[in-house]
Amino acid sequence: LHLSQLSAGTPHPLSNYYQNRTVKMAEDGAPAEYKKYSEYELNVDPDQDDKATEIKLTSFSRPHMRAFHFSWSGFFIAFFIWFAIAPLLSEIRDDLDLTKGEVWTSSIVGVGGTIFMRFLLGPFCDKVGARVLFAVVLGAASIPTACTGLVNSATGLAILRLFIGIAGGTFVMCQYWASRMFTKEVVGTANALCGGWGNLGGGVTQLVMGSALFPLFKVIYNDDSEKAWRTVCVVPSIVAAIHAFCLYKFSDDAPKGNYSELKKHGVMPEVSAAASFRSGAINFNTWILFIQYACCFGVELTMNNAAALYFKDEFGQSTESAAAIASIFGWMNLFARGLGGFFSDIANAKMGMRGRLWTQTIFLACEG
């Protein structure tokens, strides 16, 4: 699914297939097409592939709200393990005698690893759906997270963070999944809440890992800080693995069911991942959004990586207090991203796609 379609909230390419098929079946007097659920708790639009026209935050019903909550919570945990090591970097640097450049190299590699994954995961979402890929990537990223304590050199740290960085690729599934479940009238808000609450993990991990779990593990190991940072990352890795299993087991790919079921019943066409990638890559809008997103999200990633280390080195804060201060930036995702999606939906209702573009332009200019 192209980034331009995510921003505009336009129907997914497969929606036209479903709508045309439904019309044809109705004209032929054929039985109703397959769908997993005969009724939904949320109001849906049959012309948009049974996507929900509303968001009920207190509901966990399948398929729409279950996918919504697994989407943001999965991305939250992915962000949590992605930056779990960030508030501990000062301790790791001192114990392994790393230079400032070596620490920064590991941070760059950790972010760079997700770029390739996002290019790869987008086309495969079109082919197999977000749920399966979400579970696989989250589960896979939990393994190197648990191996943090095995690091003994700058090279080892860089390689470790490279593999942990694949967790950042879950952003693709997070946004794709919400777009498959909600109509264009509310998809901006749905995407923003899922993405924003997920990004919140980048702030929470600073607080939990640096200011809560790390000092707790130091107490367990009689104030041995090295043993503490070498073992503390096992906790988020276990949580990530469990969440990956639950996400896969207790949710759905789309309003009408899982992609495998829809293909089995002949109501969904096979999609080529290569063709999907090519279609997105030649879309000029994709690259415009690519640059804009690099400008805004790039700042956030830099802050998540550097804030705790900066506050400790420049202001003499302890690891615990530096992590607590650094977490404040991430907590802004609790409301900031959601408001962006909300205003985008309002502008879309009044001005269409042009309204969404103006909203994005204004917010990006204000950030600058």
N, C-alpha and C positions, 0 to 999 in steps of 0.2 A: 504494500500500500504506500503510495507516494506521500511524502511529507506535505505536499501541497493539498492533497485530499484530506489529510488529518487536520490541517489548519482550517480548511474551508468547511469541513463537516459534510462533504459531498458523499453520495452513496458509494459504497464499495463496488468495484467492477463486477463482482459476482452477483450483486443485487439485481442488475438488469437481467441476468440469466434466470434468476429465480422468478422475477416478475413475469417475464415472457413465457416461462414454462407454466406458471400458474394460470395465466390467461388462456394458453393453448389447451390445457387440461380441462378448464371450465368449458371452453367451446366444444371440446370433443365429448363432454359428458363423462370423463374418466374419473376414477376415485380421487379423493383429495390426496395431495402429495404428502410424503412422509414428514413428520416432525415429532420430536421426542416428547414434547409436552402439549397436551390438548388445551391447556389454559395457563394464563400467567397471572401473577399477583399484580404486576405493573401494567399500565395501559401501553399498548403497542400499536405500531403502524404496519399493517399488512403489506402496504405498498413499499415499505423499506425493510422487507425481509423479517418482519416481526421484531424489529428493534424497539426498545422502550422509548416512550416519549416523555418520561419523567424519571427523576432520581429520588429514591426513598432511602436516605442514609441509615435509618434504623432497621431496614429490612435486609435479610440475608437469604432471601428466596432464590431458588434456581429458576432460570439460568442467569438473568440479568444482574441482580444485585450480588449474587454469589461471585460472579466473575469480577464485578466491580471491586468487592472487598479483597478478593484474592489478588487482584491486579495491583492495588496500591500497597497491600501488606507484603506481597512478594517483592515488589520493587523496594520497599522500605528495608526489608531484611537484606536484599542485595546491596543496597547502599551501606547498610550497617557493616557487613563483612568487607565490603570494598575499602572502607576507610577505618576499619577497626584498628588498624596498625598506626594510623596517623597520630593519635595522641601519645603513642608510645615511642615515636621516632627519636625523641631526645634520649631516652633510656637506651634504645638500641644503638644509637650513634656512639654514645659514651662507652658502652660495653664492648662493642666491636671495633672501636677506634676508627670510625668512619669520618671522612671529610664532609664538609658542607656540600660540595659538588656531588659526592657519591650518594648522599641522601636525596638530593634533588633529582639525580638520574633515576633513582628508584621510583620517585613520584611521577616523573615523566613517563617512564615505562609502564607504570601501573595505569595511567590514563590512556596511553597509546594503545594498550592491548585491547581496549574496548572498541576502538575505531574499526578495526578489521571485523570484529564480531558483529557490530551493528550493520555493516554492509552485507554480511553473510546472512544474518538472521532475518532481515526484512523480506527478501524473496521467499525464504522458507516458511515464513508465517503465512504467506499466500497459499503455500502448498499443503502444509500440515496443520496450520492453526497455531495460536499463541500458547495454548495450555501445555502441550507436550514440550515445546521448546523452552518455555518458562521453567518447567520442572527439571528438565535436563541441565540447563545452564546453571540454575540455582544450586542444584545438587552437585554439579561438577565443581563449582567455585568454592563449595564448602570444604573440599578436600585440601587444596593448597592453604586455605585459611587455617585449618587444623595443624598444618605443617610449619607454621610460623616459628615455632620454637626450635626448628632444626637449622635455622639460618646461622651461618658463622662467618660470612664475608659480604663485601659490597656486591659482588656478582651474584651470590646466592639470594641476597635481598631483592635485587632487581628482577631476577628470574621468578622468584616467588610472587612479587607484586604484579608481574606480567600475567601470570596465570590467575591470580585473584581478580585482576582487572576484567576478566571475561564476565564477571557479575554485572558490570555496567551495561552489558548488552541487553539485559532484561528490560531496559527502557523501551526497546522496540516492541516487545511483547505486551508490555504494560499499555502503551498507547494503541497498538493494533487491537488488542482485546476489547478495550473500552469502545473503540470505533465500530467494532462488530456488534456491540450490544445496545448502542444508543443512537437515536435518530440525529439527523443533522441539526435539529433545533436545540438539542441539549448536549451534543457531543463535545462542544468546547468546554463546558463546565465539567463534564465527566472526565475528559482527558486531563484537564487542569488539576482536578482533585486527585486523581490517581497519580499523576506525575508529581504534584506538589507534596502530597502526603508521603509518597515514596521517597522523594528527595529529603524529606524530614529526617530520614534515617542517618543522613550525613551529619546532622547536628546531634541527634540522640546518641550516636555511637561515640562522639567526643565525650559526652557527659557520662554515659554508662561505662565505657571501657576505661577512660582516663581518670574519672573522678569517683567511680564506684567499684568496679570489678578489680582494677589494678591495685588500689590500696587494700582491698579485701584479700587478694592473693598474696600481697606482701605480708599481711598479718599471718596468713596460713604458713608462709615460708619464712617466718621469723625475720621479717624485714629484708629479705633477700630479693631485691628488685629484679635481678636478672632471671631468677627462677619464675618470678611473677609474670614478666612479659613473655617468657617462653611458653607458658602454659595457659594464660588467660584467653587466648584466641580460640581455644578448643570450645569454649562455651557458645559463642555465636555460630561456629561451624556446625555444631549439633542442632541448634535451633534452625539453621538454614536447611539442613538435610531433612528434618522433620516437616518443615513447612513445604518443601518441594514435593514430598510424598502426598501430603494432604491436598495441596493445590491440584495435583494430577488426578487424585482419586475422587474428589468431591466437587468438581466444577465441570463446565461445558465449554466447548470451543465457540459455539454460536447459539443464537436464540433457538434454532430448530434442532440442535443436537451437535454431536461431535463430527468433525470432518470425515472420519472414517465411516461413520454410520450414514452420513448424507451421500457419500460416494457409493457406498454399498447399495443404497436404495435408488441410485440413479438420479438424485435431485441436485447433485453438485458436480460440476465438470472437473476434470483433472487440470491442474495448473502447473505450468513449467516455471521452476524457480529462476532459470536463466532468462526466460522471456520477461518475467516480472522485473528482474533486476535491470535488464536492458531498457524496459519501458520507463522505469524510474530514472535511470541514469541520463537518458536523453531529454528529460523534461527540464527545461531551463529554470522553472520555479523551484525545483528541488535544490539546485545549487545556490540560488539566492537565499533560501531558508537555511541551507547548510552554513553559509557565511554568517548570517544573523545569529544562528544558534551557537556558533563557535564564539561569537562575541559575548553573549550573555552567560551561557553555561560554562564557557571556559573560565570566566571569573569565579564562578561558584566552585569549580573543581580546584582551582588554585587556592582558594580560601580554605577548603576542606583539608587540603594537603599541608598547607603552610601555617595556618593560624596558631595552632597549639605550640608548635616549635618556635614561632616568632615571639609569642608572649612569654615563653620561658627564657629565651635568649636575650631579648631586648629589655624585659622588665623584671627579670629575676624571679618569675613565678615558679612555683613547684609544678611538677607534672600534673598533679590533680587539679590545681586551681587554673592552670593554663588551659587544660581541656575543658573545664567548665565555662571559661570565658569564650573559648573558640566555638562552643556549641551554640551560642546565641545567634550567630549568623545563620546556621542551618534551621533554627526554629522559625525563621521567617517564612519558610515553606508552608507552615501550617495555614497561612492565610494568603500570602502574596500570589502564589501561582493559581490558586483557586479563583481569586478575584480577577486575574487576567482572563481566565476562561469564561467567567461570568460576564464580564464586560464585552468579550468577543461575541458571545451568543446574543447579547442585547444589540450590539452593532450589526450583527448578521441579520437579525430580524428586521431591522430598519433599512439597511443598505446592502444587504447581501455580502458577497465576498469582499467587496470594497470596504465594508465596515470592519471586517476582521483585519484587513491590511492596515487600515488607519489605526486600529487599536494596538496592533503589534508595533507599528512605527513609532507611535507616541510613547509607549512604555519603554522601548529600546532607547529612544532619544533621551528620556528622563533618566535612565540608568547611566547613560554617557555623561 
